[in-house]
Amino acid sequence: LNNLFVAAIADSPRSPDLTVRLGNRNDYFTYSMYKNVCRSLFEKDKLLFSLLLTVSIMRGRSELREDEWRFLLTGGIALDDNPHRNPCAGWMSERAWGEVVRADRTLEGLRGLREHVAANGERWREIYESHTPHEDGLPDAWAGATRMQQLVVLRALRPDKIVPAVQGFIASAMGARFIEPPTFDLAGTYADSNCCTPLIFILSPGADPMAGLLKFAEDKGFAAAGRCQSISLGQGQGPIAAQMIRTGLKAGTWVVLQNCHLATSWMPALEKLCAETLTPGETHPDFRLWLTSYPSDRFPVSILQNGIKMTNEPPSGLRANLLRSYLTDPISDDKWFGACDKGPAWERLLFGVCFFHALIQERRKFGPLGWNIPYEFNESDLRISIRQLQMYLNGYEEVPLDALSYLAGQCNYGGRVTDDQDRRTLTCLIKRFYCAQIYEEDEYKFSPSGIYHAPQKGTYDDYLAYIRQLPINQHPEVFGMHANADIAKDMQETHLLFHSIMLTQEGSGGGAGKSDDHVLQEVAADILARLPANFDVAKASEKYPVMYSESMNTVLVQEMGRFNRLTTVVRASLQNIQKALKGLVVMSKELEEVASAMLRSQVPGMWMAKSYPSLKPLGSYVTDLLQRLQFLQTWFDNGAPAVFWLSGLYFTQSFLTGGMQNYARKYKVPIDELSWDFQVMPSDMDMTQKPDDGLFVNGMFLEGARWDNKTMQLGEQQPKVLTDVMPVVWFKPAHKSPEAAAAPPSGYLCPVYKTSERRGTLSTTGHSTNYVIAIEVPCSEQPDHYVLRGTALLLGLAD
């Protein structure tokens, strides 16, 4: 920063007017700092930095209302039930209406918003329906709202458009150049360096800076006569690398140390070496130390602070991915491209494999709808797959599609896949590209619209020309997804932006609104007042004793015990927070973390350590917890319900096992010979009586599709409706022969997850800890259609 400040004094535009001169210097320094910091940030973090920079400057100028800023990040802390009925229930969600009510109640600049929305629902619906709500402005008198207030309203009505709205906010406050990060410029970075400044490449999956660095070394005359030496670090390579640095210091050569993250034990030695030897008087002016590393908490901090950091991420989008594949070795080698005698089969299968490679990487942008786990597929997977393709085509008369599909789907790419549902998705995708139709049909379509297809046989340049005319931004249809997937992706980007910002916030920093202590006191008192006493487990065990014929008694008692452990931690932490605010106990590190999370409207980590999985914000979590406790209390008071609220249980597998055990004991059948059958019940059916066998279950939400109550099968989603409530499902135990149990399902085998994150740790069963069970449901399309859409049932939503 000192160097940047000195450069700003020297290079900023001069003026005889002191005020103008200081303004020029501040502007020059601010943008110079922005450019230098952006150089070392990943793409996902550059907008985050711009927003934080803008807010910090506005705060310094007293142009920021802290209550509005905090509300934008958290949506307010919602604990009590909303007393105002949603007047626009036909299109506005309860979450959105709740944020409108809280904004009206807590933000002075938005007083009257609730009444205006209630009285002018259709005017506000135009914002909800608009393709560009971030550009349209607010209706009537609210058109004069500040940019921050507009962001708050947009967060409530259209959170999927927050990212472009934030870009507009930054541009209006700082200028458009602060949302246009500088492109990667190796020559410019080199010009900013000196012999004592390490240059650090921060790696990301799919990007390898070595080819570009070697080309730059050649341009600078360092490629010949060993003037650029490189080594990949690993076991035993540290002393060799140290000697290369000592030699380079005197000879004025470049030294490249690759993959520093793989030699963490040698990093302290590298730090000491740099501190002792990289001094201006003893280092040759031409010497440069280049380092490459993935992000690592073991990388020396002093080297990071003194070095110049750079990121060079792989291109984004299907077109850019395809183009990169065709412009890199071996496809770019004319001799290799023409070394197969299978003609159209070779060229079109090659294009299909490259398209498949681009597709599975771009699916990661859709979060859990794309992959439960974001796998790091890279160029080596593609290279081995296309080399195998050429080898097998040259070695066989017929195209061995089964062998090629197995090698790519189960070995090259499939070897990285650890989740069963992700493996099913990969298998569905690979069937679209390793098939005879791709080279037998004139224009084999990769998407329903036909925008993406296998081009006719042509030269290498013909394929490049076809790729370059593809759209820059792809529609979800090419991934097999509904248009709503774009909204889900945008919502995920909004959540990531706000979550990342909150990780950087320590407190409100004063400003308008209530103090942090006042807010904590109110929230803690409200939750404690609503939290019931712990369950009397001894009394429950007496009323519902262990019985051979009724396993649900044990399920209830165990659930009560689990929730008691959670509520004990919640109650104790809130009581200690109240005491700490009064000065009666010390505010420990653990209590500080609880308080900080509550101010950010997040569930404290201390609670989550004893809790069931949940992604809800604090207010929704407390409401959900109270509903679960009430469900168990009603079960205790009135006996087992006719319909079980599956979402309300802590350990769902225990409940399902109990239901299966009841059937096995009733009919004296080995439980390991039983499996579940499923029947979705009509929504208008009377569900007050228990089934003779099995369980009636509700509380599930359908994502990636909707349930059609008329046809009683899966159907397409409604626009902008991301989840649908699933009717009651009858879980029916069935005693099947091994052959019947192994038969392929006639409908779609829909996985059930505890949260919308879907991702968990791999358990001993081979499934994610987030996974519950797979339910077979009737469907209007082929099952693969819903596999590619990422259709799943969820026990809990994130709002």
C-alpha positions in Angstrom: 0.0 0.0 0.0 2.9 2.3 0.7 4.2 1.8 -2.8 0.7 2.4 -4.3 0.4 5.6 -2.2 3.8 6.9 -3.4 2.9 6.1 -7.0 -0.5 8.0 -6.6 1.4 11.1 -5.5 3.8 10.9 -8.4 1.4 9.8 -11.2 -2.0 11.4 -10.4 -3.0 14.4 -12.5 -1.7 17.7 -11.0 -3.5 20.9 -10.3 -2.7 24.2 -8.7 -5.9 24.0 -6.7 -5.2 22.0 -3.5 -8.8 20.6 -3.3 -8.7 19.3 -6.9 -5.2 17.9 -6.4 -6.2 16.0 -3.3 -9.4 14.7 -5.2 -7.2 13.6 -8.1 -4.8 11.8 -5.8 -7.6 10.0 -3.9 -9.3 8.9 -7.1 -6.0 7.6 -8.6 -5.0 5.8 -5.4 -8.5 4.2 -5.0 -8.6 2.8 -8.5 -4.9 1.8 -8.4 -5.6 -0.2 -5.2 -8.8 -1.7 -6.8 -6.8 -2.9 -9.9 -3.9 -4.4 -7.8 -6.2 -6.2 -5.4 -8.5 -7.5 -8.2 -5.4 -9.0 -9.8 -5.2 -11.5 -6.9 -8.9 -12.2 -6.5 -11.0 -15.0 -8.1 -13.9 -13.8 -10.3 -16.5 -14.7 -7.6 -14.8 -12.3 -5.2 -14.2 -9.2 -7.4 -17.7 -7.9 -7.1 -17.6 -8.6 -3.3 -14.4 -6.4 -3.0 -15.9 -3.6 -5.1 -19.0 -3.5 -2.9 -17.0 -3.6 0.3 -14.8 -0.8 -1.0 -17.8 1.3 -2.0 -19.5 0.8 1.3 -16.4 1.7 3.3 -16.0 4.9 1.3 -19.6 5.8 1.8 -19.3 5.1 5.5 -16.3 7.4 5.7 -18.3 10.1 4.1 -21.3 9.5 6.4 -23.4 8.6 3.4 -24.4 5.1 4.6 -27.2 4.2 7.0 -26.0 1.2 9.0 -29.5 -0.1 9.6 -30.3 -0.3 5.9 -26.9 -1.9 5.1 -27.5 -4.6 7.8 -31.0 -5.2 6.6 -29.8 -5.7 3.1 -27.4 -8.4 4.3 -29.8 -10.2 6.7 -33.3 -9.3 5.7 -33.9 -8.3 9.3 -34.3 -10.6 12.3 -37.7 -12.3 12.1 -38.7 -13.9 15.3 -42.4 -13.1 16.0 -45.1 -14.3 13.7 -46.1 -11.7 11.0 -49.3 -10.0 12.2 -50.2 -8.7 8.8 -51.9 -11.0 6.2 -50.1 -11.3 2.8 -52.4 -9.2 0.5 -50.6 -10.5 -2.6 -50.5 -14.2 -1.8 -51.1 -15.1 -5.5 -47.6 -14.0 -6.5 -45.7 -12.9 -3.4 -44.1 -15.5 -1.1 -44.5 -15.3 2.6 -40.7 -14.8 2.9 -40.9 -11.7 0.7 -44.0 -10.3 2.5 -42.2 -10.8 5.8 -39.2 -8.8 4.6 -41.5 -6.0 3.4 -43.2 -5.8 6.8 -39.9 -5.8 8.7 -38.4 -3.1 6.4 -41.5 -1.0 6.9 -41.3 -1.5 10.7 -37.5 -1.0 11.3 -36.2 1.3 8.5 -37.2 4.9 8.7 -36.7 5.5 5.0 -39.2 2.8 4.1 -42.0 3.6 6.5 -45.3 3.2 4.6 -44.0 0.5 2.3 -46.3 -2.2 3.7 -49.4 -0.1 3.2 -48.4 0.9 -0.4 -47.7 -2.7 -1.4 -51.0 -3.8 0.1 -53.0 -1.0 -1.7 -51.1 -1.3 -5.1 -50.4 -4.9 -5.5 -50.5 -4.9 -9.3 -48.0 -2.1 -9.5 -45.5 -4.1 -7.4 -46.3 -7.2 -9.3 -44.8 -5.6 -12.4 -41.5 -5.6 -10.6 -41.9 -9.2 -9.7 -42.7 -10.2 -13.3 -40.1 -7.9 -14.9 -37.0 -9.3 -16.7 -35.0 -6.3 -15.5 -36.4 -5.2 -12.1 -33.0 -3.7 -11.1 -33.3 -1.2 -13.9 -37.0 -0.4 -13.8 -37.1 1.5 -10.5 -39.8 1.5 -7.9 -43.4 2.7 -8.4 -45.0 6.1 -7.5 -43.5 8.0 -4.6 -40.9 5.2 -4.0 -39.2 6.2 -7.2 -37.2 8.7 -5.2 -35.8 6.0 -2.8 -32.0 5.9 -2.4 -30.0 3.2 -4.2 -29.6 1.3 -0.9 -33.3 1.4 -0.2 -34.0 0.1 -3.7 -31.6 -2.8 -3.0 -33.5 -3.6 0.2 -36.8 -3.7 -1.7 -35.3 -5.8 -4.5 -33.9 -8.2 -1.9 -37.5 -8.9 -0.8 -39.2 -9.1 -4.2 -36.5 -10.3 -6.6 -33.4 -11.6 -4.8 -32.3 -13.3 -8.0 -31.5 -9.8 -9.4 -29.4 -8.6 -6.5 -26.0 -9.1 -8.3 -26.8 -6.9 -11.3 -28.4 -4.4 -8.9 -25.3 -4.3 -6.8 -23.3 -3.6 -9.9 -25.5 -0.6 -10.7 -25.2 0.6 -7.1 -21.4 0.5 -7.3 -21.3 2.2 -10.8 -23.5 5.0 -9.5 -21.4 5.6 -6.4 -17.9 4.9 -7.8 -18.0 4.8 -11.6 -18.4 2.0 -14.1 -14.7 1.1 -14.0 -15.1 -0.3 -10.5 -17.3 -3.1 -11.9 -15.0 -3.9 -14.8 -12.1 -5.7 -13.4 -8.9 -5.5 -15.4 -8.1 -8.5 -17.5 -5.2 -10.8 -16.7 -2.0 -9.0 -17.8 1.2 -10.9 -17.2 3.4 -8.2 -18.8 1.9 -5.5 -16.7 2.3 -7.6 -13.5 5.9 -8.2 -14.4 6.5 -4.5 -14.9 5.2 -3.8 -11.4 7.6 -6.3 -9.9 11.3 -6.2 -8.9 14.0 -8.7 -8.1 13.0 -8.9 -4.5 9.2 -9.3 -5.1 7.9 -12.9 -5.5 5.2 -13.3 -8.1 2.5 -15.7 -7.0 0.0 -17.5 -9.2 -3.1 -18.6 -7.2 -4.3 -21.7 -9.0 -7.9 -22.7 -9.7 -9.2 -26.0 -11.2 -8.8 -26.2 -14.9 -6.2 -23.4 -15.2 -2.5 -23.9 -15.7 -0.4 -20.8 -16.0 2.8 -22.5 -17.0 2.2 -22.5 -20.8 1.6 -18.7 -20.7 4.6 -18.1 -18.3 7.0 -20.1 -20.6 5.8 -18.1 -23.6 6.3 -14.9 -21.7 9.8 -16.0 -20.7 10.5 -16.7 -24.4 9.3 -13.2 -25.3 11.6 -11.7 -22.6 14.6 -13.7 -23.7 14.7 -16.0 -20.7 13.8 -19.2 -22.4 17.2 -20.0 -23.8 20.4 -21.2 -22.1 18.6 -22.3 -18.9 17.7 -18.8 -17.8 14.2 -20.0 -16.7 14.3 -23.0 -14.4 11.2 -24.7 -13.0 10.5 -27.5 -10.5 7.3 -29.1 -9.2 7.6 -29.2 -5.5 6.9 -32.4 -3.5 8.8 -34.8 -1.3 12.5 -34.3 -1.4 12.3 -31.3 -3.9 12.9 -28.6 -1.3 16.7 -28.6 -1.2 16.9 -28.6 -5.0 14.5 -25.6 -5.2 16.6 -23.8 -2.5 19.8 -24.3 -4.5 18.0 -23.1 -7.7 17.0 -19.8 -5.9 20.6 -19.3 -4.6 22.0 -19.8 -8.0 19.4 -17.6 -9.7 20.0 -14.7 -7.3 23.5 -14.3 -8.5 23.0 -15.3 -12.2 19.8 -13.2 -12.8 17.7 -16.1 -13.9 14.0 -16.9 -13.4 13.0 -19.6 -10.9 9.6 -21.2 -11.0 8.4 -23.3 -8.0 5.2 -25.1 -9.0 2.5 -26.5 -6.6 3.8 -25.0 -3.3 0.6 -26.4 -1.6 2.1 -29.9 -2.0 5.2 -29.0 0.0 3.7 -27.4 3.1 6.4 -28.8 5.4 9.1 -26.9 3.3 7.2 -23.6 3.3 8.8 -22.3 6.5 12.2 -22.9 4.9 11.2 -21.0 1.8 9.9 -18.1 4.0 13.3 -17.9 5.8 15.2 -18.2 2.5 13.2 -15.3 1.0 13.6 -13.1 4.1 17.4 -13.7 4.3 18.4 -13.6 0.6 15.9 -11.4 -1.3 17.6 -8.1 -0.5 18.2 -5.3 -3.1 21.9 -5.1 -2.7 22.6 -8.8 -3.1 20.1 -9.8 -5.8 20.6 -9.6 -9.5 18.1 -7.1 -11.0 16.9 -9.7 -13.6 16.1 -12.3 -11.0 12.5 -13.3 -10.5 10.9 -15.9 -8.2 7.6 -17.3 -9.6 5.4 -19.4 -7.3 2.2 -21.4 -8.1 -0.1 -22.7 -5.4 -3.7 -23.5 -4.7 -5.1 -21.6 -1.8 -3.6 -23.0 1.4 -3.5 -21.9 5.0 0.0 -23.2 5.3 1.4 -20.8 2.7 3.8 -18.2 4.3 2.0 -15.0 5.2 5.1 -12.8 4.7 5.6 -14.0 1.1 1.9 -13.3 0.4 2.2 -9.8 1.9 5.4 -8.9 0.0 4.6 -10.7 -3.2 2.4 -9.8 -6.2 -0.5 -12.2 -6.4 -2.3 -13.2 -9.6 -5.2 -15.4 -10.6 -5.9 -16.7 -14.1 -9.1 -18.7 -14.1 -10.3 -20.9 -16.9 -12.9 -19.3 -19.3 -16.6 -19.5 -18.3 -19.4 -20.7 -20.5 -19.9 -23.6 -23.0 -18.5 -21.7 -25.9 -15.4 -20.6 -24.1 -14.8 -24.2 -22.8 -15.2 -25.7 -26.2 -13.0 -23.2 -27.8 -10.2 -23.8 -25.2 -10.5 -27.6 -25.8 -10.0 -27.1 -29.6 -7.2 -24.6 -29.2 -5.1 -26.7 -26.9 -3.0 -29.9 -27.5 -3.7 -32.5 -28.8 -6.7 -31.3 -30.8 -5.0 -28.2 -32.1 -2.3 -30.5 -33.7 -3.3 -31.0 -37.3 -1.5 -34.3 -37.6 -3.2 -35.7 -34.5 -6.6 -34.3 -35.6 -6.4 -36.1 -38.9 -4.8 -39.4 -37.6 -8.1 -41.4 -37.5 -9.6 -43.2 -40.5 -13.2 -43.4 -39.2 -14.2 -40.0 -40.8 -17.4 -38.5 -39.5 -17.6 -40.9 -36.5 -14.2 -39.7 -35.3 -14.8 -36.0 -35.8 -18.3 -35.9 -34.4 -17.6 -38.2 -31.4 -14.6 -36.0 -30.7 -16.8 -32.9 -30.7 -19.3 -34.7 -28.5 -16.7 -35.6 -25.9 -15.5 -32.0 -25.8 -19.1 -30.8 -25.5 -19.7 -33.3 -22.7 -16.5 -32.0 -20.9 -17.7 -28.4 -21.1 -21.3 -29.4 -20.0 -20.3 -31.2 -16.8 -18.1 -28.3 -15.8 -20.7 -25.6 -16.4 -23.3 -27.6 -14.5 -21.4 -26.7 -11.3 -22.8 -23.2 -11.6 -26.3 -24.5 -10.8 -25.2 -25.7 -7.4 -27.1 -28.8 -6.1 -29.3 -28.8 -9.2 -26.2 -29.5 -11.2 -24.1 -31.7 -8.9 -24.5 -32.5 -5.2 -20.7 -32.2 -4.9 -18.9 -29.7 -7.2 -16.2 -32.0 -8.7 -13.0 -30.6 -10.1 -13.1 -32.2 -13.6 -10.1 -30.9 -15.5 -8.2 -31.0 -18.8 -6.4 -34.2 -18.0 -9.8 -36.0 -17.9 -10.6 -34.7 -21.4 -7.1 -35.5 -22.8 -7.2 -39.1 -21.8 -10.7 -39.6 -23.0 -10.1 -38.2 -26.5 -6.8 -40.2 -26.8 -8.7 -43.3 -25.9 -11.4 -42.4 -28.4 -8.8 -42.2 -31.2 -7.0 -45.4 -30.1 -10.2 -47.5 -30.0 -11.5 -46.1 -33.3 -8.3 -47.0 -35.0 -8.1 -50.4 -33.4 -11.6 -51.7 -34.1 -13.8 -52.0 -37.3 -17.0 -51.1 -35.4 -17.2 -48.2 -33.0 -16.9 -49.7 -29.5 -19.4 -47.3 -27.8 -19.9 -49.4 -24.7 -16.2 -49.6 -24.0 -15.7 -45.9 -24.6 -18.7 -44.9 -22.5 -17.5 -47.1 -19.6 -13.9 -45.7 -19.8 -15.1 -42.1 -19.7 -18.2 -42.5 -17.4 -16.8 -44.9 -14.9 -13.0 -44.3 -15.0 -11.8 -41.0 -16.4 -14.6 -38.8 -15.2 -16.6 -41.2 -13.0 -13.5 -41.9 -10.9 -13.9 -38.5 -9.3 -17.6 -39.0 -8.6 -18.4 -40.1 -5.0 -22.1 -39.5 -4.8 -24.6 -42.1 -6.1 -27.0 -39.5 -7.5 -24.2 -37.6 -9.2 -23.0 -40.9 -10.8 -26.6 -41.4 -12.1 -26.5 -37.9 -13.6 -23.1 -38.5 -15.2 -24.4 -41.7 -16.7 -27.4 -39.9 -18.2 -25.3 -37.2 -19.7 -22.7 -39.5 -21.2 -25.4 -41.5 -23.0 -26.3 -38.3 -25.0 -22.8 -38.1 -26.4 -21.4 -41.7 -26.7 -24.1 -42.9 -29.0 -24.4 -44.0 -32.7 -26.9 -41.2 -33.5 -24.3 -38.6 -33.1 -22.5 -39.7 -36.3 -25.4 -41.3 -38.1 -27.9 -38.4 -38.0 -27.3 -35.3 -40.1 -27.8 -32.9 -37.2 -27.8 -34.7 -33.9 -29.2 -32.2 -31.3 -27.6 -31.6 -28.0 -30.5 -29.3 -26.9 -34.2 -29.4 -27.7 -34.0 -26.1 -29.6 -31.2 -27.4 -31.9 -29.0 -24.4 -31.2 -26.4 -26.9 -30.0 -25.8 -29.8 -32.3 -23.1 -32.0 -33.8 -21.8 -30.2 -36.8 -21.4 -31.8 -40.2 -18.0 -33.4 -41.1 -15.5 -30.7 -41.9 -12.0 -29.4 -41.3 -10.5 -28.3 -38.0 -11.2 -24.7 -39.0 -14.8 -25.5 -39.7 -15.3 -26.7 -36.2 -13.6 -23.6 -34.8 -16.0 -21.4 -36.9 -19.0 -23.3 -35.6 -17.9 -23.0 -32.0 -17.3 -19.2 -32.3 -20.8 -18.6 -33.5 -22.4 -20.3 -30.5 -24.2 -18.0 -27.9 -22.0 -16.5 -25.2 -24.6 -17.3 -22.5 -26.3 -20.7 -22.6 -29.9 -21.4 -21.8 -30.6 -24.1 -19.1 -32.2 -26.3 -21.7 -28.8 -27.5 -23.0 -28.1 -28.9 -19.5 -31.5 -30.6 -19.5 -32.9 -28.1 -17.0 -35.9 -26.0 -16.7 -35.7 -22.2 -17.2 -36.2 -21.8 -13.4 -32.7 -23.2 -12.9 -31.3 -19.8 -14.0 -33.3 -18.2 -11.1 -31.9 -20.8 -8.7 -28.4 -20.1 -9.9 -28.9 -16.3 -9.5 -30.3 -16.9 -6.0 -27.3 -18.9 -5.1 -25.0 -16.1 -6.3 -26.9 -13.6 -4.1 -26.7 -15.9 -1.1 -22.9 -16.3 -1.6 -22.4 -12.6 -2.0 -24.3 -11.7 1.2 -22.8 -14.7 3.2 -19.2 -13.6 2.1 -19.9 -10.0 3.1 -21.2 -11.0 6.5 -18.0 -13.0 7.2 -16.1 -9.7 6.9 -18.5 -7.7 9.2 -17.6 -7.4 12.9 -20.5 -5.2 14.0 -22.7 -2.4 12.9 -20.2 0.3 13.6 -22.8 2.6 15.0 -25.1 4.7 12.8 -28.8 4.8 12.8 -31.0 2.2 14.5 -30.7 0.3 17.7 -27.3 -0.7 19.3 -26.0 -4.2 19.0 -26.5 -4.8 22.8 -30.2 -3.6 22.5 -30.8 -5.9 19.6 -29.2 -8.9 21.3 -31.2 -8.3 24.5 -34.5 -8.2 22.5 -33.7 -11.3 20.4 -32.5 -13.4 23.4 -35.5 -12.4 25.5 -38.0 -13.2 22.6 -36.5 -16.6 22.0 -36.4 -17.5 25.7 -40.0 -16.4 26.2 -41.2 -18.7 23.4 -39.0 -21.7 24.1 -40.9 -24.4 26.1 -39.5 -26.4 28.9 -37.5 -29.6 28.1 -39.5 -32.8 27.6 -39.9 -35.1 30.5 -38.2 -38.1 29.0 -38.8 -40.3 32.0 -42.6 -39.6 31.9 -42.5 -40.3 28.1 -40.8 -43.6 28.7 -43.4 -44.5 31.2 -46.3 -43.6 28.9 -44.7 -45.1 25.8 -42.7 -48.0 27.0 -40.5 -50.2 24.8 -42.9 -52.6 23.1 -42.3 -55.4 20.7 -45.3 -54.5 18.5 -44.8 -50.7 18.5 -41.4 -49.4 17.6 -42.7 -45.9 17.3 -42.7 -45.6 21.1 -38.9 -45.9 21.1 -38.7 -43.4 18.2 -40.7 -40.8 20.2 -38.6 -41.1 23.3 -35.3 -40.9 21.4 -36.5 -37.9 19.5 -37.4 -36.1 22.7 -34.0 -36.8 24.1 -32.3 -35.4 21.0 -34.4 -32.2 21.1 -33.7 -31.8 24.8 -30.0 -31.7 24.2 -30.5 -29.0 21.6 -32.9 -26.8 23.6 -30.6 -27.1 26.6 -27.8 -25.5 24.7 -30.0 -22.9 23.1 -31.5 -21.9 26.5 -28.1 -21.8 28.3 -26.4 -19.7 25.6 -29.2 -17.1 25.5 -29.3 -16.8 29.3 -25.5 -16.4 29.4 -25.7 -13.7 26.6 -28.2 -11.8 28.8 -25.9 -12.0 31.8 -22.8 -11.0 29.8 -24.6 -7.9 28.5 -25.4 -6.9 32.1 -21.8 -7.6 33.1 -22.6 -10.5 35.4 -20.5 -13.1 33.5 -17.5 -12.8 31.2 -18.3 -12.6 27.4 -16.3 -15.7 26.4 -15.2 -16.4 22.9 -18.0 -18.9 22.4 -20.6 -16.4 23.6 -19.1 -13.8 21.2 -19.6 -16.2 18.3 -23.2 -16.7 19.4 -23.8 -13.0 19.6 -22.2 -12.3 16.3 -24.2 -14.9 14.5 -27.5 -13.6 16.0 -26.7 -10.1 14.8 -26.2 -11.5 11.3 -29.5 -13.4 11.6 -27.6 -16.7 11.4 -27.9 -19.8 13.6 -25.0 -19.9 16.0 -22.5 -22.7 15.4 -22.9 -23.8 19.1 -26.5 -24.6 18.3 -25.8 -26.3 15.0 -23.4 -28.7 16.7 -26.4 -30.2 18.6 -29.0 -29.5 15.9 -30.6 -31.2 13.0 -29.4 -30.1 9.6 -30.8 -26.7 8.6 -30.0 -23.8 6.2 -32.6 -21.4 7.6 -31.8 -17.9 8.9 -32.2 -17.4 12.7 -35.8 -16.3 12.7 -37.1 -19.1 10.5 -34.9 -21.6 12.4 -36.5 -20.7 15.7 -40.0 -20.9 14.3 -39.2 -24.3 12.7 -37.7 -25.5 16.0 -40.8 -24.5 17.9 -43.1 -26.3 15.4 -41.0 -29.5 15.8 -41.2 -29.3 19.6 -45.0 -28.8 19.3 -45.3 -31.8 16.9 -43.6 -34.1 19.5 -45.7 -32.6 22.3 -48.9 -33.3 20.4 -47.6 -36.9 19.7 -47.0 -37.3 23.4 -50.4 -35.9 24.4 -52.6 -37.6 21.8 -50.7 -40.6 20.6 -49.1 -41.3 17.3 -50.6 -39.2 14.5 -52.3 -40.6 11.4 -49.9 -38.6 9.2 -46.3 -38.1 10.4 -44.5 -34.8 9.7 -41.2 -36.3 8.3 -39.6 -32.9 8.2 -40.2 -32.5 12.0 -38.0 -35.4 13.0 -34.4 -35.2 14.0 -33.3 -38.6 12.9 -35.5 -39.7 10.0 -33.7 -43.0 9.3 -34.6 -44.2 12.8 -38.3 -43.3 12.1 -38.3 -45.2 8.8 -36.6 -48.2 10.4 -39.3 -48.2 13.2 -42.0 -48.3 10.6 -40.4 -51.2 8.8 -39.8 -53.0 12.0 -43.5 -52.8 13.0 -44.4 -54.6 9.7 -41.7 -57.2 10.1 -42.8 -58.1 13.6 -46.5 -58.1 12.7 -46.1 -60.6 9.8 -43.0 -62.3 11.2 -40.9 -61.5 8.1 -37.1 -60.9 8.2 -36.6 -57.1 8.1 -33.7 -57.4 5.7 -36.1 -59.0 3.1 -38.4 -55.9 3.2 -38.3 -52.8 1.0 -40.5 -49.8 0.6 -43.2 -49.2 -1.9 -44.7 -45.7 -2.3 -48.0 -44.2 -3.2 -48.7 -40.5 -3.5 -52.1 -39.9 -2.1 -54.7 -37.5 -3.6 -54.6 -34.1 -2.0 -58.4 -34.1 -1.2 -58.4 -37.5 0.5 -59.4 -37.7 4.2 -56.2 -38.6 6.1 -57.5 -38.9 9.6 -57.1 -42.6 9.9 -53.8 -44.5 10.0 -53.1 -47.1 7.3 -53.3 -50.8 8.2 -49.6 -51.2 7.3 -46.9 -48.6 6.7 -46.8 -44.9 7.3 -48.5 -41.8 6.0 -45.9 -39.1 5.6 -46.0 -35.4 4.7 -43.7 -32.3 5.0 -41.7 -32.8 1.7 -41.0 -30.2 -0.9 -40.3 -31.0 -4.6 -37.5 -29.2 -6.3 -36.8 -29.4 -10.1 -40.4 -30.4 -10.9 -43.9 -30.1 -9.6 -46.6 -32.6 -8.6 -49.6 -32.5 -10.9 -52.7 -33.4 -8.8 -54.8 -34.0 -11.9 -52.6 -36.5 -13.5 -51.1 -37.8 -10.3 -47.5 -37.7 -11.7 -44.5 -35.3 -12.0 -44.9 -32.4 -14.3 -43.1 -29.3 -15.4 -42.5 -26.4 -13.0 -44.4 -23.2 -13.1 -42.4 -20.1 -14.0 -40.6 -18.6 -11.0 -41.9 -21.3 -8.7 -38.8 -23.1 -7.6 -40.4 -25.6 -5.1 -43.7 -27.4 -4.8 -45.4 -28.9 -1.7 -45.6 -32.7 -2.1 -48.9 -34.4 -1.0 -49.0 -37.1 1.6 -47.0 -40.2 0.6 -47.9 -43.7 1.8 -44.8 -45.6 2.7 -45.8 -49.3 2.3 -43.5 -52.1 3.4 -43.3 -54.9 0.9 -41.9 -58.4 1.0 -40.4 -58.9 -2.5 -38.4 -61.6 -4.1 -34.7 -60.8 -4.9 -35.6 -60.6 -8.6 -38.5 -58.2 -8.0 -36.4 -56.0 -5.7 -33.7 -55.8 -8.4 -36.1 -54.9 -11.2 -35.7 -51.4 -12.7 -38.2 -48.8 -11.4 -41.2 -48.0 -13.6 -41.2 -44.3 -12.5 -38.6 -41.8 -11.4 -36.5 -42.8 -8.4 -36.6 -39.4 -6.6 -34.0 -38.9 -3.8 -35.0 -37.3 -0.6 -32.6 -34.9 1.2 -32.7 -33.2 4.5 -31.7 -29.8 3.2 -31.5 -28.1 -0.2 -27.7 -28.2 0.0 -28.0 -31.9 -0.7 -24.3 -32.3 0.0 -23.1 -34.1 3.1 -20.3 -36.3 4.2 -20.0 -39.8 2.8 -21.4 -42.3 5.3 -20.6 -46.0 5.6 -23.8 -46.7 3.6 -22.2 -45.1 0.6 -24.7 -42.3 0.7 -24.4 -38.6 1.8 -25.4 -37.9 5.4 -27.9 -35.4 3.8 -29.5 -38.3 2.0 -32.6 -40.0 3.5 -34.2 -42.4 1.0 -35.2 -42.6 -2.7 -39.0 -42.6 -3.5 -40.4 -44.0 -6.7 -42.9 -41.6 -8.1 -44.9 -41.7 -11.4 -43.7 -39.3 -14.1 -44.9 -37.9 -17.4 -41.5 -38.0 -19.1 -38.7 -40.6 -19.2 -36.9 -40.8 -15.8 -33.7 -39.4 -17.4 -35.5 -36.2 -18.0 -35.9 -35.6 -14.2 -32.4 -36.9 -13.5 -30.9 -34.1 -15.7 -33.3 -31.5 -14.1 -31.9 -32.4 -10.7 -35.4 -33.3 -9.4 -35.4 -34.2 -5.7 -37.6 -34.0 -2.5 -36.4 -31.8 0.3 -37.3 -32.0 4.0 -36.4 -28.4 4.7 -36.0 -25.2 2.6 -33.5 -22.4 3.2 -36.1 -19.7 4.1 
